[in-house]
Each structure stands twice: as structure tokens, then as C-alpha cells.
């Protein structure tokens, strides 16, 4: 695992990690970490004293990075990830709930 990327999984027993504890992760592209850090800094600068809710799969990297950075702080529980996928949901006038 890359040493400058915060670890976000909260697993109490190391043997449950399997290969995750030994495999090196690959970044999607060379500047990914720099851009992720910049984006997280902007989120943090705009949030004030609010909790941070990340909705959907797209912000998972933001949630993971900020959760790791904030883990040893009083803000450790302010990041919330809501896994939500509406891929097959039709948004039209015929589909109302």
C-alpha cells in the first residue's frame, strides 16, 4: 500500500484483510493522489463545522482519503458514505413514487 495514502478500512482482525495487507495498490493515473488531495483540501476548506456526507460511488475516493486523514482527530466521525446507485432507475414522468 502506498505510504502517503491514508488507510481507511476499520477491520479489527488483520487476518481478515487477506491480500489487502500485502498488495501494492495502483493509482488510476500518475497525478491522481495530488488531485485527490487538492480536492479534499477544497472540501475541507468549504465545510465549516459541518459533517461531510458523500453520496454515491463517485466520491468514494474523497471519503476514503478524508476518513484516513481525519481518523486521529476529533473529526473522525464526521465523514459519512452513503452508497447509492440509481443506474437502473428511470427518471421520467411515468415513474413516480
ZIWO-V417845 format. One record per residue. N is the residue number from 1. D_CENTER is the distance of its C-alpha to the mean C-alpha in whole Angstrom. Layout:
# ZIWO-V417845
n/d_center
N/D_CENTER
N/D_CENTER
This chain:
# ZIWO-V417845
n/d_center
1/16
2/16
3/17
4/15
5/12
6/10
7/11
8/8
9/10
10/13
11/16
12/19
13/21
14/21
15/23
16/21
17/18
18/21
19/20
20/17
21/18
22/21
23/19
24/18
25/15
26/16
27/14
28/15
29/17
30/19
31/17
32/14
33/13
34/15
35/14
36/10
37/12
38/14
39/12
40/10
41/14
42/15
43/12
44/13
45/17
46/17
47/16
48/19
49/19
50/17
51/14
52/11
53/10
54/8
55/10
56/10
57/9
58/9
59/6
60/3
61/4
62/4
63/2
64/3
65/6
66/7
67/7
68/9
69/11
70/12
71/13
72/16
73/17
74/18
75/15
76/13
77/13
78/12
79/9
80/9
81/7
82/10
83/11
84/13
85/15
86/19
87/20
88/23
89/24
90/27
91/27
92/30
93/33
94/34
95/31
96/31
97/30
